[in-house]
Amino acid sequence: MVYLRVCRYWREVALSTSSLWTSCSSAQFWSKVAIVPAMKYWLDRSSPAAPLNLQLRFQSNFPPLYANNIFRLLTKEIKRWRSMSIELDLSLAQEFAALLEERTQDLSQLEELEIHLLPKDVPSTISQRILAQIPLVKSLRRFTWVSNGRESRDHVFRQLPALAVLEDITIFTPSLFDECVAHLSQCVSAKKIRIYDETCHYYPPQSKPTLPITTLPHLTSLTLTRYLDPMDILDYFALPSLEYLKLKVAEEYAPGHNLTILRNFLERSKCPLRSLTIEGKAVDSIVTDYLLFPSIRSIPEVQITVYCSKIKQRLLEILETYPNAATAFPPVIKCWVPNKPFAPSSIGWKKLEIGEKLLFAWTAGKLDITATENIADRICICRSCDPDNYIRF
């Protein structure tokens, strides 16, 4: 749209370059714009044979059923869908389920599908109809499923045949421990998997089941986020191709990480792990355990994020308690602020990216303080830093 306003020549070039018009989202138009005619104008500028990347997001100013009108416009180009990201309320979920059931054969170019169920709107009968059609979309390679509500288990699934052939999978749904293991075990062809569940489960916690070890030979990237420590999931897997591993625990009172599981997993998998990220609210003893853990010293990038504004002071205190810190800890330890706004500081070692600020480096037992931590002036509500004034929100 900026190109159209530069000059007459740029406008002509932009309008005649069909590749500029193959990606379209309902969220890109201003609130006062009539979205249906605007999206139609946009798509008309693309080549009739070009695959489309589409997104349908609800806006607060939508009149009733307006999203359905947008969806019907997009379905006219269903044979051109390459990727679709869609939010579903009750009415739109009914239309979407019917479309999948009646016109699956028209989705021969669909490679990426992202489905968000809006909270408290879609019954499980409809979500199960949608899930039943996913295995029939043979061209699908990337699938994202975000169920409605952080606490609702209405839309969980245990078996989904499509997981066995998908290459890129993201699941955001409440799940019991054995359900999470079952989901991951099905992804035998996947290269990238992300499983998120930060739900505070009110049902009784399960004891760890007795299950066989599953090998996922192609998996290179795995992200596990759970309310309790997700490291237990690794007890059931061998991932010989894994290069990137991220584990996040949402529960601030979760017990310490079981590094024996991680050691056994790394020995069993013999994977070429290049990056390990641990994220969550961790006490000093857990941070120390990781830094003293021999198995991670050979990993080129290690990042421990502990959600505390005074992490620099905490880490320095940890190092000062060890007289032999120069040999007990890895040769290089860095503390830095990531490039994401308001992101907490991280401990570990890696090549810093653009926008990341190094706070200090501990190299061969020598401290190099390179900057002052600007975020330290914020009120820290971490119980590890200030147990007397800690407030739980």
C-alpha positions in Angstrom: 0.0 0.0 0.0 3.0 2.3 0.6 4.2 1.6 -2.9 0.9 2.8 -4.4 1.5 6.2 -2.9 5.0 6.9 -4.0 4.2 8.1 -7.5 2.2 7.1 -10.6 5.0 4.9 -11.9 5.4 3.0 -8.6 1.7 2.6 -8.5 1.6 1.0 -11.9 4.4 -1.3 -11.1 2.9 -2.4 -7.8 -0.6 -3.0 -9.3 1.0 -5.1 -12.1 3.3 -7.2 -9.9 1.0 -10.0 -9.0 3.4 -11.6 -6.5 2.9 -8.6 -4.1 -0.8 -9.6 -3.7 -0.6 -13.3 -2.8 -0.6 -12.8 1.0 -3.6 -11.2 2.6 -4.9 -10.9 6.2 -8.1 -9.4 7.5 -6.0 -7.8 10.2 -4.0 -5.6 7.8 -6.9 -3.3 7.0 -7.9 -0.3 9.0 -10.9 -0.6 11.3 -13.0 1.7 9.1 -12.3 -0.1 5.9 -14.9 -2.5 4.4 -12.8 -5.6 4.6 -14.6 -7.9 2.2 -14.3 -5.5 -0.9 -10.8 -4.5 0.2 -9.7 -8.2 0.3 -11.4 -8.9 -3.0 -9.6 -6.0 -4.6 -6.3 -7.3 -3.1 -6.8 -10.9 -4.3 -7.9 -9.8 -7.8 -4.5 -8.2 -8.3 -2.7 -11.6 -7.8 -2.2 -14.1 -10.5 -5.2 -16.4 -11.0 -2.8 -19.4 -10.7 -0.7 -18.1 -7.8 -0.9 -19.9 -4.4 -2.3 -17.8 -1.6 -1.3 -17.2 2.0 -4.4 -16.1 3.9 -5.3 -15.1 7.5 -8.7 -14.5 9.0 -8.7 -12.7 12.4 -11.6 -11.4 14.3 -11.8 -7.7 15.1 -13.7 -6.0 17.9 -15.7 -3.9 15.4 -16.9 -6.8 13.4 -20.7 -6.9 13.1 -22.4 -10.3 13.7 -21.4 -12.9 11.1 -19.1 -10.5 9.3 -16.2 -13.0 9.6 -18.4 -15.5 7.7 -18.7 -13.1 4.8 -14.9 -12.8 4.7 -14.6 -16.5 4.8 -17.0 -17.0 1.9 -14.9 -14.6 -0.2 -11.8 -16.7 0.6 -13.5 -20.0 -0.2 -13.9 -18.8 -3.8 -10.2 -19.2 -4.1 -9.9 -22.5 -2.1 -8.0 -24.3 -4.8 -5.3 -21.6 -4.5 -4.8 -21.9 -0.7 -1.2 -22.5 0.2 -1.5 -21.5 3.8 -4.5 -20.6 6.0 -4.6 -19.2 9.5 -8.1 -18.8 10.9 -9.9 -18.0 14.2 -13.2 -19.8 14.7 -16.2 -18.8 16.7 -19.3 -21.1 16.7 -20.8 -19.9 13.4 -17.6 -19.8 11.5 -16.5 -23.2 12.9 -19.6 -24.8 11.5 -18.9 -23.4 8.1 -15.3 -24.4 8.2 -16.1 -27.9 9.3 -18.6 -28.2 6.5 -16.0 -26.9 4.0 -13.4 -29.5 5.0 -16.0 -32.3 4.8 -17.3 -31.3 1.4 -14.3 -29.9 -0.4 -11.2 -31.6 0.9 -10.3 -32.5 -2.7 -10.0 -28.8 -3.5 -7.3 -28.3 -0.9 -4.6 -29.9 -3.0 -2.2 -27.0 -2.6 -2.7 -26.4 1.2 0.6 -26.9 2.9 0.1 -24.9 6.2 -3.1 -24.8 8.3 -3.4 -22.9 11.6 -6.6 -23.1 13.6 -7.5 -21.0 16.7 -10.7 -21.9 18.5 -12.0 -18.8 20.2 -12.8 -19.2 24.0 -16.2 -20.5 25.1 -17.7 -20.6 21.6 -17.0 -23.8 19.8 -18.4 -27.2 21.1 -16.3 -30.3 21.0 -18.5 -31.9 18.5 -17.5 -29.4 15.9 -13.8 -29.4 16.8 -13.7 -33.2 16.5 -15.3 -32.9 13.0 -12.5 -30.5 12.0 -9.8 -32.8 13.4 -11.3 -35.8 11.6 -10.7 -34.1 8.2 -7.0 -33.1 8.9 -5.6 -36.5 7.8 -7.4 -36.2 4.5 -5.6 -33.1 3.5 -2.7 -34.9 1.8 -0.7 -31.9 0.9 -0.5 -30.6 4.5 2.9 -30.3 6.0 2.6 -27.7 8.8 -0.3 -27.8 11.3 -1.1 -25.6 14.3 -3.9 -26.4 16.7 -4.9 -23.9 19.4 -7.8 -25.0 21.5 -10.1 -22.5 23.2 -9.6 -21.7 26.9 -6.5 -22.4 29.0 -8.4 -24.7 31.4 -10.9 -26.4 29.0 -10.2 -30.0 28.0 -13.2 -30.1 25.6 -11.0 -30.0 22.5 -8.1 -32.2 23.4 -7.4 -35.2 21.2 -5.3 -38.3 21.8 -4.9 -39.8 18.4 -4.6 -37.9 15.1 -3.3 -39.9 12.1 -2.1 -36.8 10.3 0.6 -36.3 12.9 2.5 -39.2 11.4 3.1 -37.4 8.1 3.4 -33.8 9.1 6.8 -32.1 9.1 6.0 -29.1 11.3 3.6 -29.4 14.2 2.4 -26.9 16.9 -0.2 -28.0 19.5 -1.5 -25.6 22.2 -4.0 -27.5 24.2 -4.4 -28.8 27.8 -3.2 -32.3 28.1 -2.5 -34.9 30.7 1.1 -36.2 31.0 0.4 -39.4 29.1 -1.5 -37.5 26.4 1.5 -35.2 25.8 3.7 -38.3 25.4 1.1 -39.8 23.1 1.0 -36.7 20.9 4.8 -36.5 20.6 5.1 -40.3 19.9 2.9 -40.0 16.9 5.1 -37.4 15.1 7.4 -39.9 13.4 8.0 -37.8 10.3 8.2 -34.4 12.0 11.2 -32.1 11.8 9.9 -29.4 14.1 7.5 -29.8 17.0 6.1 -27.3 19.5 3.8 -28.5 22.3 2.4 -25.8 24.7 0.4 -26.4 27.8 0.7 -23.8 30.6 -2.7 -24.9 32.1 -2.9 -25.0 35.8 -4.4 -28.5 36.1 -7.1 -28.9 38.7 -7.4 -32.6 38.1 -5.2 -34.9 40.1 -1.6 -35.1 38.8 -0.7 -38.4 37.2 2.2 -40.7 38.2 4.6 -41.3 35.4 3.4 -44.3 33.3 5.5 -47.2 32.1 5.9 -46.7 28.3 8.4 -47.8 25.7 11.1 -45.6 24.3 10.0 -44.0 21.0 12.5 -42.9 18.4 11.7 -39.9 16.2 14.5 -40.1 13.6 13.8 -36.8 11.7 13.2 -34.4 14.6 15.6 -31.5 14.6 13.8 -28.9 16.8 11.6 -29.5 19.9 9.9 -27.0 22.2 8.0 -28.3 25.3 6.1 -25.9 27.5 4.2 -27.3 30.4 2.8 -26.2 33.8 5.1 -28.7 35.5 8.6 -29.6 34.4 8.5 -30.9 30.8 11.8 -32.6 31.1 10.0 -35.8 32.3 8.7 -36.1 28.7 12.2 -36.8 27.5 12.3 -40.0 29.5 10.3 -41.7 26.8 12.2 -40.6 23.6 15.3 -41.0 21.6 15.9 -38.1 19.2 19.1 -38.8 17.2 18.7 -35.8 14.9 17.8 -33.2 17.5 19.7 -29.9 17.2 17.5 -27.4 19.1 15.8 -28.1 22.4 13.7 -25.7 24.5 12.0 -26.6 27.8 9.8 -24.2 29.7 8.1 -24.7 33.0 5.2 -22.3 33.9 4.7 -23.3 37.5 6.8 -21.1 39.8 6.7 -23.6 42.6 7.7 -26.6 40.5 10.3 -28.9 41.9 13.9 -28.9 40.7 14.7 -30.2 37.2 15.8 -33.8 37.1 19.1 -33.5 35.3 19.5 -37.3 35.4 16.7 -37.5 32.8 18.5 -35.0 30.6 21.8 -36.8 30.9 20.2 -40.2 30.0 18.3 -38.6 27.1 21.5 -37.1 25.6 23.4 -40.4 26.0 20.5 -42.4 24.5 19.9 -40.0 21.6 23.5 -39.2 20.8 22.1 -36.2 19.0 24.1 -33.3 17.5 22.5 -30.8 19.9 23.5 -27.2 19.0 21.2 -25.2 21.2 19.6 -25.8 24.7 17.1 -23.3 26.2 15.7 -23.6 29.7 13.0 -21.1 30.7 11.1 -20.7 33.9 11.3 -19.4 37.5 14.3 -21.1 38.9 16.0 -20.8 42.3 19.8 -20.4 42.6 20.4 -24.1 43.2 18.8 -25.0 39.9 20.8 -22.4 38.0 24.0 -23.8 39.7 23.0 -27.4 38.8 22.8 -26.5 35.2 26.1 -24.6 35.1 27.9 -27.5 36.9 26.2 -30.1 34.7 29.0 -31.8 32.6 26.7 -32.9 29.8 25.9 -29.4 28.5 29.4 -28.1 28.2 29.8 -29.5 24.7 26.6 -27.8 23.5 27.6 -24.6 21.5 24.6 -22.5 22.7 23.0 -22.8 26.2 20.5 -20.3 27.4 19.0 -20.3 30.9 16.2 -17.7 31.5 15.0 -17.4 35.0 12.5 -14.4 35.0 14.2 -12.2 37.5 15.4 -8.6 37.1 18.3 -9.0 39.4 19.8 -12.0 37.6 23.2 -10.4 37.3 23.6 -10.0 41.1 22.3 -13.5 41.6 24.8 -15.1 39.3 27.7 -13.2 40.7 26.7 -14.4 44.2 26.6 -17.9 42.9 30.1 -17.6 41.3 31.5 -16.0 44.5 30.5 -19.0 46.6 32.8 -21.3 44.7 36.5 -20.8 45.5 37.4 -23.0 42.5 34.9 -21.3 40.1 37.6 -20.9 37.5 37.6 -24.7 37.0 34.2 -25.8 38.4 32.2 -23.7 35.9 32.4 -23.7 32.1 35.2 -21.6 30.6 32.8 -19.0 29.4 29.6 -17.8 31.1 27.6 -14.9 29.8 24.7 -12.9 31.2 22.8 -10.9 28.7 19.5 -9.1 27.9 17.7 -10.6 24.8 16.6 -8.4 21.9 12.9 -8.9 22.7 11.3 -6.0 24.6 10.9 -6.7 28.4 12.4 -10.1 28.0 14.2 -11.3 31.2 18.0 -11.7 31.3 19.6 -15.0 30.3 22.6 -16.9 31.5 24.7 -19.3 29.4 26.9 -19.0 26.3 26.2 -18.2 22.7 27.0 -15.7 20.0 24.9 -12.6 20.8 22.4 -11.4 18.3 21.7 -7.9 17.1 19.9 -5.9 19.8 21.1 -8.2 22.7 23.2 -6.5 25.4 26.0 -8.3 27.2 25.8 -7.5 31.0 29.0 -9.4 31.9 31.2 -12.3 30.9 32.9 -14.8 33.2 35.8 -16.0 31.2 38.3 -18.5 32.6 37.4 -17.4 36.1 37.8 -13.7 35.4 34.9 -11.3 35.5 34.4 -8.7 32.7 31.5 -6.4 33.5 30.6 -4.7 30.2 27.4 -2.9 31.0 25.0 -1.8 33.7 21.7 -3.7 33.7 19.0 -1.1 32.9 16.2 -3.4 33.9 17.5 -3.8 37.4 15.6 -0.6 38.5 12.3 -2.4 38.0 10.5 -3.8 41.0 11.5 -7.4 41.2 8.7 -9.7 42.4 10.8 -12.8 42.3 10.7 -14.7 45.6 14.3 -15.8 45.1 15.4 -12.1 45.1 13.2 -10.6 47.7 11.3 -13.3 49.7 10.0 -10.8 52.3 8.3 -8.6 49.8 7.3 -11.2 47.2 3.8 -10.8 45.8 2.0 -13.5 43.8 -0.2 -12.0 41.2 
